[in-house]
Amino acid sequence: MLASAISPRDRMIVALDLPSVKEARAMVDGLGDTVSFYKIGMELTYSGGLPLARELVREGKKVFLDLKLHDIPNTVTRATAQVAELGATFLTVHAYQQTMRAAVAGLGGSKLRLLAVTVLTSYDDADLREAGFALSVRDLVIKRSLQARECGIDGIVLSAEEAEALRPIVGPDVLLVTPGIRPSGFELADQKRVMTPGRAIAAGVDYLVIGRPVTQAKDPKAAAEALLAEIEQAAA
């Protein structure tokens, strides 16, 4: 899908990285029609987030299940098939070839789209060296992204810092999805590779995952509206 075919509102994915379904439900209700797309990660999933995912889909929202699957092929295939039954739009898997192929096999005829996690945005080159990788973040992202495309994966999760270099390599049809989006002046916390929404769009990113700048704001709806306005302006 070309970025021009994605509505600005759908390009903003709010991460419900909250400790309970009650808090997540309250956040969704408070954001109302401002937000159409939500990410449910491991923390919320383990506290009952999958039924919430079904609810959001029934309400016309889009859901990104950020589960980062990685296991033996049979387990990944069957888990992917279960997620497809929920009606989610996106599911993440780790960008190992065996895992990616297994996830693709679990899609069946569903509309679920798979995203490969290349290198977590909390990692930098030093972290990779400590973990035993010889490649830099940039080189590992490129290598895994090309492998993901060959495996039939729909998109890549990566830092916006790598997006500009990666877009001409993977072509226009591979979705680029970026966490670690921060408005100017917002604290980085545990993220090391971050970018503002406007710069991310200019770098070729399709979807922007935004968590704390919305969910920890004094007025989450106003914060989401301001971010959406920046995305709309950058995408125009």
Secondary structure, DSSP 8 states (H G I E B T S, - for coil): --GGGS-HHHHEEEE---S-HHHHHHHHHHHGGG--EEEE-HHHIIIIIHHHHHHHHHTT-EEEEEEEE-S-HHHHHHHHHHHHHHT-SEEEEES-HHHHHHHHHT-TT---EEEEE-S-TT--HHHHHHTT--S-HHHHHHHHHHHHHHHT--EEE--HHHHHHHHHHH-TTSEEEE--B--TT---TT-SS-B-HHHHHHTT-SEEEE-HHHHTSSSHHHHHHHHHHHHHHHH-
